[in-house]
Amino acid sequence: MENSKIRIGICGYGNLGKGVEKAILKNSDMELVAIFTRRNPNELKTFTGTKVYEISDLTNWKDNIDVLIMCGGSATDLPEQVPMYAGLFNTIDSFDTHAKIPEYFKNVDSKALQGGKISIISVGWDPGVFSQNRLLADSILPGANLYTFWGKGVSQGHSDAIRRIEGVKDARQYTIPIAEAMERVRSGENPVLSVREKHKRDCFVVACEGADKNRIENEIKNMPNYFDEYDTTVHFITEEELQANHSGMPHGGSVIACAKTGSDNKEVIEYSLNLDSNPEFTASILVAYARAAFRMNMSGDQGAKTVFDVSPALLSQKTQEEILKML
């Protein structure tokens, strides 16, 4: 196995799955062997020409895939699919419902341990890379005030959650940080900010013909874990308007930590992202963690993990000698 490539499978071929397919091309130690979908495989044309199979065929690939990258949505797909396959494959997923991560971790852990596999959950930039930056800042500056701002950008998870509502044909949701709140944090004021004071949410929705728009708007605004704690605006638009004005997938954000050291010296740590393509960037992170999952499992490690459990060196294609010299 040392001289062969890491064999990757993709489960789900939406924006994230397509991003993973492209990211694998930039990782010379990997090869994409199969893509799995709930749709009709014959109707899908892949970027790389990789063959597509029905998701029901996955169990037949147990010995031919080293890491399965799960590219479904957090609302309903991942909580069902990852525990189902975590005992058969090393898996990577981007489950991003923050409030449910502890429960989700336990569900996946038991299945991965049963199968002797590794499942790295909630991989992406938040949760994921941003989680690491929060932990690092909190460790370096104990008691620091930690702030996370997202956007402006399209949230895949929130957009997917809207699309699951009955009567919604398509949707995009923008998370928008409130500029005044960010400036108060950067100045070292250390304000206490509610969820509502840090962000607002703009939703652009294409409703199915004859759908009850009032019901859809109420369901969006009152959706727990997604919209109920935010000032949310819902705009109903045509499918043509959505394609013309909201077809891109930009995003970004910042983690800011503020604390004092020694004799009242103010310290501010900030880590920021500015992304043209949220799904392609997230996919790139998933692929790096697929390498780590393979290496960890080959060394005998098992069970569910998060980004906190993974050494950064395991993510890299570079050798230890190259890392020490270059980085």
Secondary structure, 3 states (H helix, E strand, C coil): CCCCCEEEEEECCCHHHHHHHHHHCCCCCEEEEEEEECCCHHHCCCCCCCCEEEHHHHHHHCCCCCEEEECCCCCCHHHHHHHHHCCCCEEECCCCCHHHHHHHHHHHHHHHHHHCCEEECCCCECCEHHHHHHHHHHHHCCCCEEEEEECCEECHHHHHHHHCCCCEEEEEEEEEECHHHHHHHHCCCCCCCCHHHHEEEEEEEEECCCCCHHHHHHHHHCCCCCCCCCEEEEEECCHHHHHHHCCCECEEEEEEEEEEECCCEEEEEEEEEEECEHHHHHHHHHHHHHHHHHHHHHCCCCEEECHHHCCHHHHCCCCHHHHHHHC
